[in-house]
Amino acid sequence: MTTGVEIINERVKEHSAFVAVLKAEMAKTIVGQQYMVDRLIVGLLANGHILLEGVPGLAKTLAVRTLASALHTGFQRIQFTPDLLPADIVGTQIYNPKEGTFSTQRGPIFNNIILADEINRAPAKVQSALLEAMQERQVTISGETFPLPEPFLVLATENPIEQEGTYPLPEAQVDRFMLKLRITYPSIEEERAILNAMSVTEIAPTTQQVVKPETILAARKVVDEIYVDEKIKDYILSIVFASREPDRYNLDLGPYLRYGASPRATINLTLCARAHAFMQGRGYVTPQDVKSIAADVLRHRLLPSYEAEAEELTSDSLVQRILNELPVP
C-alpha cells in the first residue's frame, strides 16, 4: 500500500503544478480572498458547482470572471433577473418561414464556465431550468437532448442581505451545488493592498489564459486516484450521519436539526477532500482535509430547526459542533 501511495504522490506532484500557476495569474487581479480562490479551484478539480454568498463588493463576480479568463475555456455570464425565461438560458427552437423548418438556437448554458450572477433574482421556473444541466450535464430543447461541453461548471452568486425581489432557491437545486461559500470582508492588511492596487482610473491588468481544459481533465483523473483510508471514510460517514442521527453519536443536537445532509454530501465531501489533498501536493487524504472542507460541503445541506434559529444557531455553528465533538481518526 505504501508503494501505491508513493506512486500517487508522484502523479499528484506532476499534475498539480498548474495550481500554483493558476493562483499566481489570478493574484494579478484578485487581492486577498485566498479562501475563495482555493475553493473555486477545489470545485474545478472535483467537478462540482459552487454557490458564492456574500454582500456586494467582495469580488465574487470578479473572482469567477478571473478564473474563467485564466482557462482556455468558454465563459458566459448570465445576469439573473425576474423577467428571465428558461429559453434565455438553455435555448429554443427557431422557425424558418422560408424553408418551413425549425432550427435549434443554443443558449448561453453551452459554455464551460457559467457565471449565474444573483441567481436568486430569477423565479423558480428559471432556476429549475438549471437542474438538468447541473446534474446531468445536458439540456433538453423541444424533446431533443444536447450534451454540455467538458469541463462544465456553474458558479452562482447571491446577496444574503437584500431580499426584496428575490426568490429562495429550491432545496433540490441548492443540493446540486457541491460547495456553498460564505465570502466575508477582507482583513485590514488585504484591504490596504486592495486600496493600493485598485484605487486608480486605469483598467485592471488582463488575465492571461494559462491552463488548458486537457490539464484540468487529466488532474481530475489523478484526484480520483488519491487514497482514502477506511478510517477516513468512517470519519466522513460519521460526520454526515451525525447530522441526521445526532443521538447515535451522543451529540445534543437533535432539537436543532430539522433535516440532515443527503447522501450527495457524503460523495461531495470525499471528492472535495481528495481535491484539497491534491492542492496540498499529497496523494492521500488526512482528517484535516475533511475538516477544512466540511463546512463548505454541509452548510447548505443542513436545515436548522426553529429552536436553533431562536438560539441564533446557524448551520455553520451546527457543523462546527459536529466537527468539534466527533473523535478524529
C-alpha positions in Angstrom: 0.0 0.0 0.0 2.9 2.4 0.8 4.3 1.8 -2.7 0.9 2.6 -4.2 0.6 5.9 -2.2 4.1 6.9 -3.2 3.2 6.4 -6.9 0.1 8.5 -6.4 2.2 11.2 -4.6 4.5 11.4 -7.7 1.5 11.7 -10.0 -0.1 14.4 -7.8 3.2 16.4 -7.9 3.4 16.1 -11.6 -0.2 17.1 -12.4 -0.7 19.7 -9.7 2.0 22.1 -11.0 -0.7 24.1 -12.8 -2.4 25.1 -9.5 0.4 27.4 -8.5 0.5 28.9 -12.0 -3.3 29.5 -11.9 -3.2 31.1 -8.4 -0.4 33.4 -9.5 -2.3 34.5 -12.6 -5.5 35.1 -10.5 -3.5 37.0 -7.9 -2.7 39.7 -10.5 -6.4 40.7 -10.3 -7.7 39.3 -7.1 -6.1 40.8 -3.9 -6.6 38.6 -0.8 -9.7 36.3 -0.7 -7.4 33.2 -0.7 -10.2 31.1 0.8 -12.5 31.9 -2.2 -9.8 31.3 -4.8 -8.8 28.0 -3.2 -12.4 26.7 -3.1 -13.0 27.7 -6.7 -10.1 25.6 -7.7 -11.4 22.7 -5.5 -14.7 22.9 -7.3 -12.9 22.9 -10.6 -10.9 19.8 -9.6 -13.8 18.0 -8.0 -16.1 18.7 -11.0 -18.7 20.4 -8.7 -20.8 23.6 -9.0 -20.3 26.4 -6.4 -22.7 28.9 -4.8 -21.0 32.0 -3.5 -22.9 34.1 -0.9 -21.7 37.5 0.3 -22.5 41.1 0.4 -21.8 43.2 -2.7 -18.3 44.4 -3.4 -16.4 41.3 -2.2 -15.1 40.4 -5.7 -17.3 37.3 -6.1 -18.1 38.1 -9.8 -14.6 39.3 -10.4 -13.1 36.1 -9.0 -15.3 33.9 -11.2 -14.5 36.0 -14.3 -10.8 35.9 -13.5 -10.8 32.2 -13.1 -12.6 31.7 -16.4 -10.2 34.2 -18.1 -7.2 32.1 -16.9 -8.5 29.0 -18.5 -8.6 28.1 -22.2 -12.4 27.5 -21.9 -15.7 29.1 -23.0 -17.2 31.5 -20.5 -20.6 33.1 -20.2 -22.1 35.4 -17.6 -25.9 35.2 -17.2 -27.4 38.1 -15.2 -30.5 36.6 -13.4 -33.5 38.9 -13.4 -37.2 38.5 -12.6 -38.2 38.6 -16.3 -35.6 35.9 -17.4 -37.2 32.9 -19.2 -35.9 29.3 -19.3 -35.3 29.6 -23.0 -33.0 32.6 -22.3 -30.7 30.1 -20.6 -30.9 26.7 -22.4 -32.1 27.9 -25.8 -35.1 27.3 -28.0 -36.4 26.3 -31.4 -36.5 29.0 -34.1 -38.9 28.7 -37.1 -37.6 29.5 -40.5 -40.7 30.6 -42.6 -38.8 30.5 -45.9 -37.8 26.8 -45.5 -40.7 25.8 -43.3 -38.3 24.1 -40.8 -37.2 24.6 -37.2 -33.6 25.0 -36.1 -32.2 24.8 -32.6 -30.7 28.0 -31.2 -28.5 27.1 -28.2 -28.5 29.2 -25.2 -25.6 30.6 -23.1 -25.6 27.4 -21.0 -23.5 25.8 -23.7 -20.2 27.1 -22.3 -17.6 25.6 -20.0 -17.8 28.2 -17.1 -21.2 29.7 -16.4 -21.5 32.7 -14.0 -25.0 32.7 -12.7 -25.0 36.2 -11.3 -27.5 36.9 -8.5 -29.2 33.6 -9.1 -31.9 34.2 -6.5 -33.3 37.1 -8.5 -34.9 34.8 -11.1 -38.2 32.9 -10.4 -38.2 29.1 -9.6 -39.2 28.2 -13.2 -35.9 29.7 -14.5 -33.8 28.3 -11.6 -35.3 24.8 -12.3 -34.0 25.1 -15.9 -30.5 24.7 -14.5 -31.3 21.5 -12.7 -30.9 19.1 -15.6 -27.8 21.0 -16.8 -26.1 20.9 -13.3 -26.9 17.3 -12.5 -27.0 15.5 -15.9 -24.5 17.8 -17.8 -27.1 18.0 -20.6 -30.1 20.1 -21.6 -33.3 19.2 -23.4 -34.8 21.6 -26.0 -38.1 20.6 -27.6 -37.6 17.0 -26.8 -34.1 16.8 -28.1 -31.2 16.2 -25.7 -27.9 18.0 -26.1 -24.7 17.3 -24.1 -22.8 20.2 -22.5 -19.1 20.7 -23.0 -16.5 19.4 -20.6 -15.4 20.8 -18.2 -18.7 22.3 -17.2 -19.1 24.4 -14.1 -21.8 26.6 -12.7 -20.6 29.3 -10.4 -23.5 31.2 -8.9 -23.6 34.3 -6.7 -26.3 35.6 -4.3 -26.7 38.5 -2.0 -27.8 37.5 1.5 -28.8 41.0 2.6 -31.2 42.4 0.0 -34.2 40.1 -0.1 -36.6 42.3 -1.9 -37.3 41.0 -5.4 -35.5 37.7 -4.7 -36.7 34.1 -4.8 -35.4 31.4 -2.4 -33.6 28.6 -4.3 -35.4 25.3 -4.2 -33.9 22.7 -1.9 -33.4 20.3 -4.8 -31.3 23.0 -6.6 -29.3 24.0 -3.6 -28.3 20.4 -3.1 -26.9 20.3 -6.6 -24.2 22.8 -5.5 -21.1 20.9 -4.3 -19.9 23.8 -2.2 -21.6 26.9 -0.7 -19.0 29.6 0.1 -19.6 32.3 2.6 -17.5 35.2 1.5 -16.5 37.7 4.2 -14.8 41.0 4.3 -11.0 41.1 3.8 -8.6 41.8 6.6 -7.3 45.4 7.1 -4.0 44.4 5.5 -5.7 42.9 2.5 -7.9 45.9 2.1 -4.9 48.2 2.2 -3.4 46.1 -0.6 -6.7 46.4 -2.5 -6.6 50.2 -1.9 -3.1 50.5 -3.3 -3.8 48.3 -6.3 -7.3 49.3 -7.3 -7.7 53.0 -6.5 -6.7 54.1 -9.9 -8.7 55.0 -13.0 -6.7 52.6 -15.3 -8.3 49.3 -16.4 -7.2 46.3 -14.3 -4.5 44.1 -15.9 -5.7 41.5 -18.4 -5.7 37.9 -17.2 -3.8 35.5 -19.4 -5.0 32.0 -20.4 -2.6 29.7 -18.6 -4.4 26.4 -18.2 -5.9 24.2 -20.9 -9.0 22.0 -20.5 -7.0 18.9 -21.0 -4.9 19.8 -18.0 -8.0 20.0 -15.8 -9.4 16.8 -17.1 -6.1 15.0 -16.5 -5.9 16.4 -13.0 -9.4 15.1 -12.2 -8.3 11.6 -13.1 -5.5 11.9 -10.6 -7.8 13.3 -8.0 -9.9 10.2 -8.3 -6.8 8.1 -7.6 -6.0 9.8 -4.3 -6.0 7.3 -1.5 -8.7 7.5 1.1 -8.2 5.2 4.1 -11.1 3.2 5.5 -10.8 5.2 8.8 -11.1 8.4 6.8 -14.2 7.0 5.1 -15.6 6.1 8.5 -14.9 9.7 9.7 -16.7 11.2 6.7 -19.7 8.9 7.2 -19.9 9.7 10.9 -19.9 13.5 10.1 -22.8 13.1 7.7 -24.8 10.6 9.9 -24.3 12.8 12.9 -26.3 15.5 11.1 -29.1 13.0 10.6 -28.9 11.0 13.9 -27.0 13.1 16.4 -28.2 10.9 19.3 -26.4 8.0 17.8 -23.1 9.9 18.4 -24.1 11.3 21.8 -24.4 14.8 20.3 -27.0 17.1 21.9 -28.2 18.5 18.5 -31.5 16.7 17.9 -33.7 19.7 18.8 -31.7 22.0 16.5 -31.8 20.0 13.2 -34.9 19.5 11.1 -33.0 17.7 8.3 -29.5 16.4 7.9 -27.2 16.1 5.0 -28.1 13.9 2.0 -26.0 11.0 0.5 -24.8 13.5 -2.0 -23.0 15.2 0.9 -21.0 12.0 1.6 -19.9 11.8 -2.1 -19.0 15.5 -2.3 -17.2 15.6 1.0 -15.0 12.7 -0.2 -14.4 14.3 -3.6 -13.6 17.7 -2.1 -11.2 16.2 0.5 -9.4 14.5 -2.4 -9.2 17.7 -4.3 -8.0 19.5 -1.2 -5.2 16.9 -0.7 -4.3 17.3 -4.4 -3.8 21.1 -3.9 -1.5 20.3 -1.0 0.5 18.0 -3.2 -0.4 14.8 -1.4 -1.7 11.5 -2.8 -3.7 10.6 0.3 -6.5 12.3 2.4 -6.0 13.3 6.0 -8.6 14.2 8.6 -7.6 17.8 8.3 -8.6 17.7 4.6 -12.0 16.6 5.6 -12.4 19.2 8.4 -11.1 22.0 6.2 -13.8 21.5 3.5 -16.7 20.1 5.6 -18.4 23.4 6.4 -18.5 24.4 2.7 -20.0 21.0 1.7 -22.5 20.8 4.5 -23.7 24.3 5.4 -26.4 24.4 2.7 -27.5 20.8 3.3 -28.4 21.2 7.0 -31.8 22.7 7.8 -31.7 24.2 11.3 -34.9 24.0 13.4 -37.0 26.8 14.8 -35.3 26.2 18.2 -31.9 26.7 16.6 -33.0 29.9 15.0 -34.4 31.1 18.3 -31.0 30.5 19.9 -29.2 32.1 16.9 -27.6 28.8 15.9 -26.7 28.7 12.2 -25.9 25.7 10.0 -22.3 26.7 10.2 -22.2 26.6 14.0 -24.0 23.2 14.0 -21.4 21.8 11.5 -18.7 23.1 13.8 -20.2 21.5 16.8 -20.3 18.1 15.0 -16.6 18.5 14.0 -15.6 19.5 17.5 -17.3 16.7 19.2 -16.7 13.7 16.9 -13.5 11.8 17.5 -10.8 12.3 14.8 -9.1 9.2 13.5 
